[in-house]
Amino acid sequence: MLAHLAIGLFSFSCVYPFLFVIVISLTDETTLAKNGYSIFPEKWSLDAYAYVFKTGDQLLRSYGVTFFVTVVGTILSVAIVALYAYAISRNYFRFRGFFSFIAFFTMLFGGGLVPSYIVATQVLHLKDTLWALILPMSVSAFSVLIMRTFFRTMVPDAIIESGKIDGAGEFRVFFHLVLPISLPGLATIGLFSALGYWNDWFHALLYIDNPNLLPLQSLLMKIETNIQFILQNSTVASTTERASIARSLPAETTRMAMVVLATLPIVFAYPFFQRYFVQGLTIGAVKE
């Protein structure tokens, strides 16, 4: 009983901050300025969401861009990382040391922002394309090394040998024998990759000028910048005008509403990946 109570309290402590953010986003701005943060505000309001949704179709387009980039980018990233890591995890692969060094070297030394920008825009011509938001993050050296270790420690050699005895090639062994028991590792790097793509705004700042290709995080940053600009420039007005602007602009609640809009959809990805965590732990086990 005490254990269940402790687990329940711990779970509630994890969920409470996000619930608190939702409550703040639904609080009237004047009430928030007067009484401060409260889990039970005196007055509720949807002004923050109304202000955000004033962007109209732009918000829906940005959601669509972010969903597309996240789904396609995650699938591409997991595929590349899994194939790369499996190759360098096999002792019979002649160049495993060389490719392992290439992956590890990129974790210590990077080419820098300018060479990356030149390659993306002048060599690959990714400017103002969705691939500019996908390809730069498609390969993670850290994920490659994690999956290499996973394949070495969690995939028994007996499985691979049994497949080869039955006449299966490398790709058949990988897709039919290795992947089914590697779902926990794949779910882990897939979750990290999905979070990275969903929260990415920097590549859009570099490569995207077309507003129709603007992802959600970049759009929300622009809304936040506009709010700050209005508030800062209201200082040149008289005290009465400045107070009027501050009252009509739901600055703080809009920030919380943007957190909700940016976080809530990706929260639903966790149960999806959790299913594969459990499934990967229960199938294809080999006792040696």
C-alpha positions in Angstrom: 0.0 0.0 0.0 2.7 2.4 0.9 4.7 1.5 -2.2 1.6 2.3 -4.4 1.1 5.5 -2.5 4.7 6.6 -3.0 4.6 5.7 -6.7 1.3 7.6 -7.1 2.8 10.7 -5.4 5.9 10.5 -7.6 3.8 10.2 -10.7 1.6 13.1 -9.7 4.7 15.2 -9.0 5.8 14.5 -12.6 2.5 15.4 -14.1 1.6 18.4 -11.9 4.0 21.0 -13.5 2.4 20.4 -16.9 -1.1 20.6 -15.5 -0.1 23.8 -13.8 1.1 25.2 -17.1 -2.2 24.3 -18.7 -4.1 26.1 -15.9 -1.9 29.2 -16.3 -2.6 29.3 -20.0 -6.3 29.3 -19.3 -6.1 32.1 -16.7 -7.1 35.7 -17.4 -4.0 37.9 -17.8 -5.3 40.6 -15.5 -6.1 38.0 -12.8 -2.6 36.5 -13.2 -1.0 39.9 -12.8 -3.1 40.7 -9.8 -3.0 37.4 -7.8 0.0 35.7 -9.3 0.1 32.0 -10.2 -2.6 29.8 -8.8 -3.9 26.3 -9.5 -7.5 27.7 -9.0 -7.6 31.1 -10.7 -10.4 33.5 -10.0 -11.2 34.1 -13.7 -10.6 31.7 -16.6 -9.9 33.0 -20.1 -9.1 31.7 -23.6 -7.5 35.0 -24.7 -4.1 33.4 -24.9 -5.2 30.7 -27.3 -7.2 33.2 -29.3 -4.1 35.4 -29.6 -2.1 32.4 -30.8 -4.8 31.2 -33.3 -4.9 34.7 -34.8 -2.2 33.4 -37.1 -5.0 31.5 -38.9 -4.0 28.9 -41.4 -0.3 29.5 -40.6 -0.6 27.6 -37.3 -2.1 24.6 -39.0 0.5 24.7 -41.8 3.2 24.8 -39.2 1.7 21.9 -37.4 1.6 20.0 -40.6 5.2 20.8 -41.5 6.4 19.7 -38.0 4.4 16.5 -38.1 5.8 15.6 -41.5 9.4 16.5 -40.6 9.1 14.6 -37.4 7.6 11.4 -38.9 9.8 11.3 -42.0 12.9 12.4 -40.1 12.5 9.8 -37.3 12.0 7.0 -39.7 15.0 8.0 -41.8 17.1 8.5 -38.8 16.3 5.2 -37.2 16.9 3.4 -40.5 20.3 4.9 -41.1 21.4 4.6 -37.5 20.3 1.0 -37.2 22.0 -0.1 -40.5 25.2 1.8 -39.6 25.4 0.5 -36.1 24.6 -3.1 -37.1 27.4 -3.1 -39.6 30.1 -1.8 -37.2 28.9 -4.2 -34.5 29.8 -7.3 -36.4 33.3 -8.6 -35.9 33.6 -10.0 -39.4 33.0 -6.6 -41.0 36.5 -5.6 -42.2 36.1 -1.8 -41.9 34.2 -1.7 -38.6 37.1 0.1 -36.9 37.3 2.8 -39.6 33.6 3.6 -39.6 33.5 3.5 -35.8 36.2 6.0 -35.7 34.4 8.3 -38.2 31.3 8.2 -36.0 33.2 8.9 -32.8 35.4 11.6 -34.4 32.3 13.7 -35.3 31.4 13.7 -31.6 34.7 15.4 -30.7 35.2 17.7 -33.7 32.6 19.5 -35.9 33.0 21.4 -39.1 31.3 24.4 -37.8 28.2 26.4 -38.8 29.7 28.1 -41.9 30.8 24.9 -43.7 27.5 23.2 -42.8 25.5 26.1 -44.2 27.6 26.1 -47.4 27.1 22.4 -47.9 23.4 22.5 -47.3 22.7 25.6 -49.5 25.4 25.6 -52.2 26.2 21.8 -52.6 23.0 20.1 -51.7 20.7 23.0 -52.6 18.4 22.5 -49.6 17.5 26.1 -49.1 13.7 26.5 -48.6 13.0 22.8 -48.7 11.7 20.4 -46.1 14.9 18.3 -46.5 16.8 21.2 -44.9 14.9 20.3 -41.7 15.4 16.6 -42.1 18.8 15.7 -43.5 21.0 17.7 -41.1 19.7 15.7 -38.1 19.2 12.4 -39.8 22.4 10.8 -38.4 23.4 11.0 -34.8 26.9 9.7 -33.9 25.7 9.3 -30.3 22.8 7.1 -31.4 25.0 5.1 -33.6 27.4 4.2 -30.8 24.4 3.4 -28.5 22.9 1.0 -31.0 26.4 -0.6 -31.8 26.7 -1.4 -28.1 23.1 -2.7 -28.0 23.6 -5.0 -31.0 26.8 -6.3 -29.4 25.4 -7.0 -26.0 21.7 -7.8 -26.6 21.8 -9.7 -29.9 23.2 -13.2 -29.4 25.5 -14.5 -32.1 23.5 -17.7 -32.1 20.6 -15.9 -33.8 22.7 -14.6 -36.6 24.5 -18.0 -37.0 21.2 -19.8 -37.1 19.9 -17.5 -39.9 23.1 -18.0 -42.0 22.8 -21.8 -41.5 19.4 -21.6 -43.0 20.7 -19.7 -46.0 19.6 -16.2 -45.1 21.7 -13.2 -46.3 22.8 -10.2 -44.2 19.7 -8.1 -45.0 17.3 -11.0 -44.2 19.1 -11.8 -41.0 18.9 -8.1 -40.0 15.3 -7.4 -40.9 13.8 -10.8 -39.8 16.0 -11.8 -36.9 17.8 -8.8 -35.4 15.2 -6.1 -35.6 12.5 -7.9 -33.7 14.7 -8.3 -30.6 16.1 -4.8 -31.0 12.9 -2.9 -30.6 13.9 -1.4 -27.1 17.0 0.1 -28.6 15.2 1.3 -31.7 12.4 2.8 -29.7 14.9 4.7 -27.6 16.8 6.3 -30.4 13.5 6.8 -32.2 12.1 8.7 -29.3 15.2 10.9 -29.0 15.1 11.5 -32.7 11.4 12.4 -32.7 12.0 14.9 -29.8 14.9 16.4 -31.6 12.9 17.0 -34.8 9.8 18.2 -33.0 11.7 20.8 -30.9 14.0 21.9 -33.7 13.8 25.6 -34.6 17.5 26.4 -35.4 17.6 24.8 -38.9 14.4 26.6 -39.9 16.1 29.9 -38.8 19.0 29.1 -41.1 17.4 27.6 -44.2 13.7 28.5 -44.3 12.5 31.8 -45.7 9.2 30.6 -47.1 6.5 31.1 -44.5 4.6 28.0 -45.8 7.5 25.8 -44.7 7.9 27.3 -41.2 7.8 24.6 -38.5 5.8 25.0 -35.3 8.6 25.9 -33.0 9.8 28.7 -35.3 6.3 30.1 -35.6 5.9 30.1 -31.8 9.2 31.8 -31.4 8.1 34.5 -33.8 4.9 35.0 -31.8 7.0 35.3 -28.7 9.3 37.8 -30.4 6.3 39.9 -31.5 5.0 40.0 -28.0 8.3 41.2 -26.6 8.6 43.8 -29.3 5.2 45.2 -28.5 5.8 45.3 -24.8 9.3 46.9 -25.1 8.1 49.5 -27.5 5.1 50.4 -25.4 7.5 52.1 -23.0 7.8 55.1 -25.3 4.0 55.7 -24.9 2.4 57.4 -21.9 1.7 55.5 -18.7 -2.0 55.2 -19.6 -1.4 53.9 -23.1 1.3 51.5 -21.8 -1.1 50.1 -19.2 -3.8 49.7 -21.8 -1.4 47.8 -24.1 -0.3 45.6 -21.3 -3.9 44.7 -20.3 -4.9 43.9 -23.8 -2.0 41.7 -24.6 -2.0 38.3 -22.8 1.8 38.0 -22.6 2.4 35.5 -19.8 -0.6 33.3 -20.5 0.3 33.3 -24.2 3.8 31.9 -23.3 2.1 29.1 -21.4 -0.3 28.5 -24.2 2.6 28.1 -26.6 4.2 25.6 -24.3 0.9 23.6 -24.3 0.6 23.7 -28.0 4.2 22.7 -28.6 4.3 19.9 -25.9 0.9 18.3 -25.9 1.1 16.5 -29.3 4.5 15.0 -28.7 3.3 13.7 -25.3 1.2 11.2 -27.2 4.3 9.7 -28.7 5.4 8.2 -25.4 2.7 5.5 -25.2 3.5 4.5 -28.7 7.2 4.0 -28.0 6.4 2.4 -24.6 4.5 -0.4 -26.4 7.6 -1.2 -28.3 9.8 -1.1 -25.2 7.6 -3.9 -23.7 7.3 -5.8 -26.9 11.0 -5.8 -27.5 11.7 -7.2 -24.1 9.4 -10.2 -24.5 10.0 -11.6 -27.9 12.9 -13.4 -29.6 14.8 -14.1 -26.4 17.5 -16.7 -26.7 19.0 -18.6 -23.7 22.6 -19.6 -24.1 
